[in-house]
Amino acid sequence: MSLATSASKRPINKDLLAFAVIAALLLVVLPLTLDLFRLNLVGKYLTYAFVAVGLVLCWGLGGILSLGQGIFFGLGGYCMAMFLKLEASSPENTAIQSTPGIPDFMDWNQVTELPWWWVPFQSFPVAILAIIVVPTVFAYIIGAAMFKRRVGGVYFAIITQAIAAILTILIVGQQGYTGGINGMTDLRTLLGWDIRTDSAKFILYFVNAALLLGVILIALYVKGSKAGRLLIAMRDKEDRVRFSGYDVANFKIFVFCLAAAFSAIGGAMFALQVGFMSPSFVGIVPSIEMVIFCAVGGRLSIFGAVYGALLVNWAKTTFSESFPELWLFAMGGLFIAVVMAFPNGLAGIWKSYVEPIWARLRERPRPAPTTPVTAPPVPLPVASIAPIPSQAAAE
């Protein structure tokens, strides 16, 4: 068999092919076909895809349904917004305030000095570190408190929902330090670079897409590793994994913290691309919407979660533009239709219907093997066969 023939018979890595397709879509197709306004909207949708990818690991692989991913999305967004707000609140820009050099909402609420926990966010490296560390540590505290006590299932989902509601109330109540219900607005520059210009939005889209592709690669690595196989085993038969000697709680904490870090990166990019951050992205409703993104795309598929986030948000924008009074009903109908007809989401549609057709198209009829035609053996003449003399005759 030649090298070319053996190479053609090697199975195609489906994950690699799917990654190449989504990379081409995000980096080539969409920037070339959409105007800047729509491209910026897609960039906003992609920030939710970070959360959906994390939910595939947490919910799809590990069986941990978290209804509070908005907590970590909001924490990451607020960490980035705090740095941007401090940069926009320089003494020159806030000279008309009674206390120059502090954010405007602090001045409105008679805060005369920058709080101590705001001071580290004047440094960009500290802010970048806080975007990952703060949500991850918070997720570790929640996970250790719940999983070490074997709290899971619907109880864990309800607890994360309650924490999301508590954090929203806390942010709204501390208006002088967090901006309250209005959030942090008027975010202008990043290290002196105006993020409100068209060119900046175009560049931020590619930064966002590149970070998402990196998160997808990390998720694929975890899914294919031993930890990913153990997460699937824990989802199906948790007691068997525990009796095999593995610490189930530690694996759950790990994947929960990883999903929190992914969500925080999405929140930080949201604050950069949209230019504000508010508690409306932290509470119960956005957290449930993030679960819908994952469910529509397919909670067992990393790539399906990305497509689900794009599809649901595109439908949300389209319905709200065309039917401003009915778009919530349309969104609910879309979700119910997908769940009832295709419980595995878009990825399930692809696997059940598209893949078999694709496999049949790739199969080519092989020709029947032919045996070489050879001439029958020619018998020797009888006279030419001389008898072998025996030993007695020879003597």
Contacts in CASP RR format, 6 or more apart in sequence:
PFRMAT RR
TARGET T0000
AUTHOR 0000-0000-0000
METHOD contacts of the structure
MODEL  1
MSLATSASKRPINKDLLAFAVIAALLLVVLPLTLDLFRLNLVGKYLTYAF
VAVGLVLCWGLGGILSLGQGIFFGLGGYCMAMFLKLEASSPENTAIQSTP
GIPDFMDWNQVTELPWWWVPFQSFPVAILAIIVVPTVFAYIIGAAMFKRR
VGGVYFAIITQAIAAILTILIVGQQGYTGGINGMTDLRTLLGWDIRTDSA
KFILYFVNAALLLGVILIALYVKGSKAGRLLIAMRDKEDRVRFSGYDVAN
FKIFVFCLAAAFSAIGGAMFALQVGFMSPSFVGIVPSIEMVIFCAVGGRL
SIFGAVYGALLVNWAKTTFSESFPELWLFAMGGLFIAVVMAFPNGLAGIW
KSYVEPIWARLRERPRPAPTTPVTAPPVPLPVASIAPIPSQAAAE
15 220 0 8 1.000
18 303 0 8 1.000
19 213 0 8 1.000
19 216 0 8 1.000
19 217 0 8 1.000
19 220 0 8 1.000
19 303 0 8 1.000
22 213 0 8 1.000
22 216 0 8 1.000
22 303 0 8 1.000
22 306 0 8 1.000
22 307 0 8 1.000
23 213 0 8 1.000
26 46 0 8 1.000
26 209 0 8 1.000
26 212 0 8 1.000
26 213 0 8 1.000
27 206 0 8 1.000
27 209 0 8 1.000
27 210 0 8 1.000
30 39 0 8 1.000
30 42 0 8 1.000
31 39 0 8 1.000
31 202 0 8 1.000
31 205 0 8 1.000
31 206 0 8 1.000
34 42 0 8 1.000
36 198 0 8 1.000
36 201 0 8 1.000
36 202 0 8 1.000
39 201 0 8 1.000
39 202 0 8 1.000
39 205 0 8 1.000
40 201 0 8 1.000
40 205 0 8 1.000
40 273 0 8 1.000
41 313 0 8 1.000
41 317 0 8 1.000
42 205 0 8 1.000
42 310 0 8 1.000
43 205 0 8 1.000
43 208 0 8 1.000
43 209 0 8 1.000
43 273 0 8 1.000
44 270 0 8 1.000
44 273 0 8 1.000
44 274 0 8 1.000
44 313 0 8 1.000
45 309 0 8 1.000
45 310 0 8 1.000
45 313 0 8 1.000
45 314 0 8 1.000
46 208 0 8 1.000
46 209 0 8 1.000
46 212 0 8 1.000
46 269 0 8 1.000
46 306 0 8 1.000
46 309 0 8 1.000
46 310 0 8 1.000
47 208 0 8 1.000
47 266 0 8 1.000
47 267 0 8 1.000
47 269 0 8 1.000
47 270 0 8 1.000
47 273 0 8 1.000
48 266 0 8 1.000
48 290 0 8 1.000
48 293 0 8 1.000
48 309 0 8 1.000
48 313 0 8 1.000
49 212 0 8 1.000
49 293 0 8 1.000
49 305 0 8 1.000
49 306 0 8 1.000
49 308 0 8 1.000
49 309 0 8 1.000
49 310 0 8 1.000
50 211 0 8 1.000
50 212 0 8 1.000
50 215 0 8 1.000
50 262 0 8 1.000
50 263 0 8 1.000
50 265 0 8 1.000
50 266 0 8 1.000
50 267 0 8 1.000
50 269 0 8 1.000
51 69 0 8 1.000
51 70 0 8 1.000
51 72 0 8 1.000
51 73 0 8 1.000
51 259 0 8 1.000
51 262 0 8 1.000
51 263 0 8 1.000
51 266 0 8 1.000
51 290 0 8 1.000
51 293 0 8 1.000
51 294 0 8 1.000
51 309 0 8 1.000
52 290 0 8 1.000
52 293 0 8 1.000
52 294 0 8 1.000
52 297 0 8 1.000
52 305 0 8 1.000
52 306 0 8 1.000
52 308 0 8 1.000
52 309 0 8 1.000
53 212 0 8 1.000
53 215 0 8 1.000
53 216 0 8 1.000
53 219 0 8 1.000
53 262 0 8 1.000
53 302 0 8 1.000
53 305 0 8 1.000
53 306 0 8 1.000
54 69 0 8 1.000
54 215 0 8 1.000
54 219 0 8 1.000
54 258 0 8 1.000
54 259 0 8 1.000
54 262 0 8 1.000
54 263 0 8 1.000
54 305 0 8 1.000
55 66 0 8 1.000
55 69 0 8 1.000
55 259 0 8 1.000
55 290 0 8 1.000
55 291 0 8 1.000
55 293 0 8 1.000
55 294 0 8 1.000
55 299 0 8 1.000
55 305 0 8 1.000
56 219 0 8 1.000
56 294 0 8 1.000
56 298 0 8 1.000
56 299 0 8 1.000
56 300 0 8 1.000
56 301 0 8 1.000
56 302 0 8 1.000
56 305 0 8 1.000
57 219 0 8 1.000
57 222 0 8 1.000
57 223 0 8 1.000
57 231 0 8 1.000
57 255 0 8 1.000
57 258 0 8 1.000
57 259 0 8 1.000
58 64 0 8 1.000
58 66 0 8 1.000
58 255 0 8 1.000
58 256 0 8 1.000
58 258 0 8 1.000
58 259 0 8 1.000
59 65 0 8 1.000
59 66 0 8 1.000
59 291 0 8 1.000
59 294 0 8 1.000
59 299 0 8 1.000
60 235 0 8 1.000
60 294 0 8 1.000
60 299 0 8 1.000
60 300 0 8 1.000
61 223 0 8 1.000
61 228 0 8 1.000
61 231 0 8 1.000
61 232 0 8 1.000
61 235 0 8 1.000
61 255 0 8 1.000
61 300 0 8 1.000
62 231 0 8 1.000
62 232 0 8 1.000
62 234 0 8 1.000
62 235 0 8 1.000
62 252 0 8 1.000
62 255 0 8 1.000
63 153 0 8 1.000
63 231 0 8 1.000
63 234 0 8 1.000
63 235 0 8 1.000
64 152 0 8 1.000
64 153 0 8 1.000
64 156 0 8 1.000
64 252 0 8 1.000
64 255 0 8 1.000
64 256 0 8 1.000
65 153 0 8 1.000
65 154 0 8 1.000
65 156 0 8 1.000
65 157 0 8 1.000
65 291 0 8 1.000
66 156 0 8 1.000
66 157 0 8 1.000
66 160 0 8 1.000
66 256 0 8 1.000
66 259 0 8 1.000
66 287 0 8 1.000
67 157 0 8 1.000
67 158 0 8 1.000
67 160 0 8 1.000
67 161 0 8 1.000
67 164 0 8 1.000
67 284 0 8 1.000
67 287 0 8 1.000
67 288 0 8 1.000
67 291 0 8 1.000
68 160 0 8 1.000
68 161 0 8 1.000
68 163 0 8 1.000
68 164 0 8 1.000
68 283 0 8 1.000
68 284 0 8 1.000
68 287 0 8 1.000
69 160 0 8 1.000
69 259 0 8 1.000
69 260 0 8 1.000
69 263 0 8 1.000
69 287 0 8 1.000
69 290 0 8 1.000
69 291 0 8 1.000
70 164 0 8 1.000
70 263 0 8 1.000
70 281 0 8 1.000
70 282 0 8 1.000
70 283 0 8 1.000
70 286 0 8 1.000
70 287 0 8 1.000
70 290 0 8 1.000
71 135 0 8 1.000
71 138 0 8 1.000
71 160 0 8 1.000
71 163 0 8 1.000
71 164 0 8 1.000
71 167 0 8 1.000
71 260 0 8 1.000
71 282 0 8 1.000
71 283 0 8 1.000
71 287 0 8 1.000
72 135 0 8 1.000
72 138 0 8 1.000
72 139 0 8 1.000
72 259 0 8 1.000
72 260 0 8 1.000
72 261 0 8 1.000
72 263 0 8 1.000
72 264 0 8 1.000
73 263 0 8 1.000
73 264 0 8 1.000
73 266 0 8 1.000
73 267 0 8 1.000
73 270 0 8 1.000
73 281 0 8 1.000
73 282 0 8 1.000
73 286 0 8 1.000
73 290 0 8 1.000
74 263 0 8 1.000
74 264 0 8 1.000
74 267 0 8 1.000
74 277 0 8 1.000
74 281 0 8 1.000
74 282 0 8 1.000
75 134 0 8 1.000
75 135 0 8 1.000
75 138 0 8 1.000
75 264 0 8 1.000
76 130 0 8 1.000
76 131 0 8 1.000
76 134 0 8 1.000
76 135 0 8 1.000
76 263 0 8 1.000
76 264 0 8 1.000
76 265 0 8 1.000
76 266 0 8 1.000
76 267 0 8 1.000
76 268 0 8 1.000
76 271 0 8 1.000
77 131 0 8 1.000
77 264 0 8 1.000
77 266 0 8 1.000
77 267 0 8 1.000
77 268 0 8 1.000
77 270 0 8 1.000
77 271 0 8 1.000
77 277 0 8 1.000
77 281 0 8 1.000
78 171 0 8 1.000
78 178 0 8 1.000
78 184 0 8 1.000
78 271 0 8 1.000
78 277 0 8 1.000
79 121 0 8 1.000
79 127 0 8 1.000
79 130 0 8 1.000
79 131 0 8 1.000
79 134 0 8 1.000
79 264 0 8 1.000
79 268 0 8 1.000
80 127 0 8 1.000
80 131 0 8 1.000
80 267 0 8 1.000
80 268 0 8 1.000
80 269 0 8 1.000
80 271 0 8 1.000
80 272 0 8 1.000
80 277 0 8 1.000
81 183 0 8 1.000
81 184 0 8 1.000
81 187 0 8 1.000
81 271 0 8 1.000
81 275 0 8 1.000
81 276 0 8 1.000
81 277 0 8 1.000
82 118 0 8 1.000
82 121 0 8 1.000
82 127 0 8 1.000
82 184 0 8 1.000
83 121 0 8 1.000
83 122 0 8 1.000
83 124 0 8 1.000
83 127 0 8 1.000
84 184 0 8 1.000
84 187 0 8 1.000
84 188 0 8 1.000
84 189 0 8 1.000
84 190 0 8 1.000
84 195 0 8 1.000
84 271 0 8 1.000
84 272 0 8 1.000
84 275 0 8 1.000
85 103 0 8 1.000
85 184 0 8 1.000
85 186 0 8 1.000
85 187 0 8 1.000
86 103 0 8 1.000
86 118 0 8 1.000
86 121 0 8 1.000
86 122 0 8 1.000
87 188 0 8 1.000
87 189 0 8 1.000
87 190 0 8 1.000
87 191 0 8 1.000
87 192 0 8 1.000
88 186 0 8 1.000
88 187 0 8 1.000
88 188 0 8 1.000
88 189 0 8 1.000
89 101 0 8 1.000
89 102 0 8 1.000
89 103 0 8 1.000
89 104 0 8 1.000
90 101 0 8 1.000
91 100 0 8 1.000
91 101 0 8 1.000
94 100 0 8 1.000
94 101 0 8 1.000
94 102 0 8 1.000
94 104 0 8 1.000
94 107 0 8 1.000
97 104 0 8 1.000
97 107 0 8 1.000
98 107 0 8 1.000
98 112 0 8 1.000
99 106 0 8 1.000
99 107 0 8 1.000
99 111 0 8 1.000
99 112 0 8 1.000
99 113 0 8 1.000
101 114 0 8 1.000
102 111 0 8 1.000
102 112 0 8 1.000
102 113 0 8 1.000
102 114 0 8 1.000
103 179 0 8 1.000
103 184 0 8 1.000
104 186 0 8 1.000
105 175 0 8 1.000
105 176 0 8 1.000
105 179 0 8 1.000
105 180 0 8 1.000
105 182 0 8 1.000
105 183 0 8 1.000
105 184 0 8 1.000
106 114 0 8 1.000
106 176 0 8 1.000
106 177 0 8 1.000
108 176 0 8 1.000
109 175 0 8 1.000
109 176 0 8 1.000
111 176 0 8 1.000
111 177 0 8 1.000
115 177 0 8 1.000
118 177 0 8 1.000
120 126 0 8 1.000
120 127 0 8 1.000
120 130 0 8 1.000
121 127 0 8 1.000
121 130 0 8 1.000
124 191 0 8 1.000
131 264 0 8 1.000
131 265 0 8 1.000
131 268 0 8 1.000
132 261 0 8 1.000
132 264 0 8 1.000
132 265 0 8 1.000
134 264 0 8 1.000
135 260 0 8 1.000
135 261 0 8 1.000
135 263 0 8 1.000
135 264 0 8 1.000
136 257 0 8 1.000
136 260 0 8 1.000
136 261 0 8 1.000
136 264 0 8 1.000
138 260 0 8 1.000
139 256 0 8 1.000
139 257 0 8 1.000
139 259 0 8 1.000
139 260 0 8 1.000
139 261 0 8 1.000
140 253 0 8 1.000
140 257 0 8 1.000
142 159 0 8 1.000
142 160 0 8 1.000
142 163 0 8 1.000
142 256 0 8 1.000
143 252 0 8 1.000
143 253 0 8 1.000
143 256 0 8 1.000
143 257 0 8 1.000
144 249 0 8 1.000
144 253 0 8 1.000
146 152 0 8 1.000
146 156 0 8 1.000
146 159 0 8 1.000
147 248 0 8 1.000
147 249 0 8 1.000
147 252 0 8 1.000
147 253 0 8 1.000
147 256 0 8 1.000
148 249 0 8 1.000
150 249 0 8 1.000
151 159 0 8 1.000
160 287 0 8 1.000
161 284 0 8 1.000
161 287 0 8 1.000
164 282 0 8 1.000
164 283 0 8 1.000
164 284 0 8 1.000
164 287 0 8 1.000
165 283 0 8 1.000
165 284 0 8 1.000
167 279 0 8 1.000
167 282 0 8 1.000
167 283 0 8 1.000
168 279 0 8 1.000
168 282 0 8 1.000
168 283 0 8 1.000
168 284 0 8 1.000
171 178 0 8 1.000
171 179 0 8 1.000
171 180 0 8 1.000
171 183 0 8 1.000
171 279 0 8 1.000
171 282 0 8 1.000
172 178 0 8 1.000
172 180 0 8 1.000
172 181 0 8 1.000
172 279 0 8 1.000
173 180 0 8 1.000
174 180 0 8 1.000
175 181 0 8 1.000
178 184 0 8 1.000
178 279 0 8 1.000
180 278 0 8 1.000
180 279 0 8 1.000
181 278 0 8 1.000
181 279 0 8 1.000
182 278 0 8 1.000
183 276 0 8 1.000
183 277 0 8 1.000
183 278 0 8 1.000
183 279 0 8 1.000
184 271 0 8 1.000
184 276 0 8 1.000
184 277 0 8 1.000
184 278 0 8 1.000
185 275 0 8 1.000
185 276 0 8 1.000
185 278 0 8 1.000
186 276 0 8 1.000
187 195 0 8 1.000
187 271 0 8 1.000
187 272 0 8 1.000
187 275 0 8 1.000
187 276 0 8 1.000
187 277 0 8 1.000
188 194 0 8 1.000
188 195 0 8 1.000
188 196 0 8 1.000
189 195 0 8 1.000
190 272 0 8 1.000
193 200 0 8 1.000
194 200 0 8 1.000
195 201 0 8 1.000
195 204 0 8 1.000
195 272 0 8 1.000
195 275 0 8 1.000
196 275 0 8 1.000
201 273 0 8 1.000
204 269 0 8 1.000
204 272 0 8 1.000
204 273 0 8 1.000
205 273 0 8 1.000
207 269 0 8 1.000
208 269 0 8 1.000
208 273 0 8 1.000
211 265 0 8 1.000
211 266 0 8 1.000
211 269 0 8 1.000
212 306 0 8 1.000
215 262 0 8 1.000
215 265 0 8 1.000
216 302 0 8 1.000
216 303 0 8 1.000
216 306 0 8 1.000
218 258 0 8 1.000
219 262 0 8 1.000
219 302 0 8 1.000
220 302 0 8 1.000
222 228 0 8 1.000
222 255 0 8 1.000
222 258 0 8 1.000
223 302 0 8 1.000
227 251 0 8 1.000
227 254 0 8 1.000
227 255 0 8 1.000
230 241 0 8 1.000
230 246 0 8 1.000
230 251 0 8 1.000
231 251 0 8 1.000
231 255 0 8 1.000
233 240 0 8 1.000
233 241 0 8 1.000
234 241 0 8 1.000
234 248 0 8 1.000
234 251 0 8 1.000
234 252 0 8 1.000
238 248 0 8 1.000
241 248 0 8 1.000
242 248 0 8 1.000
263 290 0 8 1.000
267 277 0 8 1.000
267 281 0 8 1.000
270 277 0 8 1.000
270 281 0 8 1.000
271 277 0 8 1.000
280 286 0 8 1.000
289 312 0 8 1.000
292 312 0 8 1.000
292 335 0 8 1.000
293 305 0 8 1.000
293 308 0 8 1.000
293 309 0 8 1.000
293 312 0 8 1.000
293 313 0 8 1.000
294 305 0 8 1.000
294 308 0 8 1.000
295 335 0 8 1.000
295 338 0 8 1.000
295 339 0 8 1.000
295 345 0 8 1.000
296 308 0 8 1.000
296 311 0 8 1.000
296 312 0 8 1.000
296 334 0 8 1.000
296 335 0 8 1.000
296 338 0 8 1.000
296 345 0 8 1.000
296 346 0 8 1.000
297 304 0 8 1.000
297 305 0 8 1.000
297 307 0 8 1.000
297 308 0 8 1.000
297 309 0 8 1.000
297 311 0 8 1.000
297 345 0 8 1.000
297 346 0 8 1.000
297 347 0 8 1.000
298 304 0 8 1.000
298 305 0 8 1.000
298 308 0 8 1.000
298 344 0 8 1.000
298 345 0 8 1.000
298 346 0 8 1.000
298 347 0 8 1.000
298 348 0 8 1.000
299 305 0 8 1.000
299 344 0 8 1.000
299 345 0 8 1.000
300 344 0 8 1.000
300 347 0 8 1.000
301 346 0 8 1.000
301 347 0 8 1.000
301 348 0 8 1.000
303 347 0 8 1.000
304 345 0 8 1.000
304 346 0 8 1.000
304 347 0 8 1.000
307 346 0 8 1.000
308 346 0 8 1.000
311 346 0 8 1.000
312 331 0 8 1.000
312 334 0 8 1.000
312 335 0 8 1.000
315 330 0 8 1.000
315 331 0 8 1.000
315 334 0 8 1.000
316 327 0 8 1.000
316 331 0 8 1.000
319 326 0 8 1.000
319 327 0 8 1.000
319 330 0 8 1.000
319 331 0 8 1.000
320 327 0 8 1.000
323 330 0 8 1.000
338 345 0 8 1.000
338 346 0 8 1.000
339 345 0 8 1.000
342 348 0 8 1.000
342 349 0 8 1.000
344 351 0 8 1.000
344 352 0 8 1.000
END
